[in-house]
Amino acid sequence: YQYSLGWFTNLFLQSIAGSSPSSDLQERIENIKSHFTYSIYKNVCRSLFEKDKLLFSFLLTIGLMKGRDEVDDQEWRFFLTG
């Protein structure tokens, strides 16, 4: 599976336009992030084989959690390598 930078950029711009507006900057950023995350999930899953959707969902969730420092690196490495 491969997705172009143009495709990714287009989804991001759609998320800016389609997310809920807010006068509070932090809330606006969260609205865009939530919309963009769901948009990525929805659009990628649409093109995946059924057998790959669960793995993509797991990897997306882990990526988001790692970005928020909610996954311990040692536990993650243990999970991957045993």
C-alpha positions in Angstrom: 0.0 0.0 0.0 1.3 3.4 -0.9 -0.3 6.9 -0.5 1.1 10.0 -2.1 2.0 13.2 -0.4 -0.7 15.0 -2.4 -3.3 12.6 -1.1 -2.2 13.1 2.4 -2.0 16.9 2.1 -5.5 16.9 0.6 -6.9 15.0 3.6 -5.2 17.5 5.9 -6.7 20.5 4.1 -10.1 18.8 4.2 -9.7 18.3 7.9 -8.9 22.0 8.4 -12.0 23.0 6.4 -14.3 20.2 7.8 -13.5 20.2 11.5 -15.5 22.1 14.1 -14.4 25.8 14.4 -13.4 27.3 17.7 -12.1 30.6 18.9 -9.9 28.8 21.4 -6.6 27.8 19.6 -6.0 24.6 21.6 -9.5 23.4 21.1 -9.3 24.2 17.4 -6.1 22.2 17.1 -7.7 19.2 18.9 -10.7 19.4 16.6 -8.4 19.3 13.5 -6.3 16.5 15.0 -9.5 14.4 15.7 -11.0 15.1 12.3 -7.7 14.3 10.5 -7.1 11.1 12.5 -10.6 9.8 11.7 -10.2 10.9 8.1 -6.9 9.0 7.7 -8.4 5.9 9.4 -11.6 6.0 7.2 -9.8 6.6 3.9 -7.0 4.1 4.4 -9.3 1.4 5.7 -11.5 1.8 2.6 -8.5 0.7 0.4 -7.2 -2.1 2.6 -8.0 -5.8 2.4 -10.1 -7.0 5.3 -7.2 -9.0 6.7 -5.1 -5.8 7.0 -7.6 -3.5 8.6 -7.1 -4.7 12.2 -3.3 -4.4 11.9 -3.6 -0.9 10.6 -6.0 0.1 13.4 -3.6 -1.3 15.9 -0.5 0.4 14.4 -2.4 3.7 14.2 -3.5 3.5 17.8 0.1 2.6 19.0 1.4 5.5 16.9 -1.0 7.9 18.5 -0.3 6.6 22.0 3.5 6.8 21.5 3.0 10.4 20.3 1.4 11.2 23.7 4.0 9.2 25.6 1.4 6.6 26.7 3.5 3.6 25.6 6.6 2.6 27.4 9.4 1.9 24.9 10.8 -1.1 26.8 7.4 -2.7 27.0 6.8 -2.0 23.3 10.2 -3.6 22.3 9.3 -6.6 24.5 6.0 -6.9 22.8 7.6 -6.8 19.4 10.5 -9.1 20.1 9.3 -11.3 23.0 
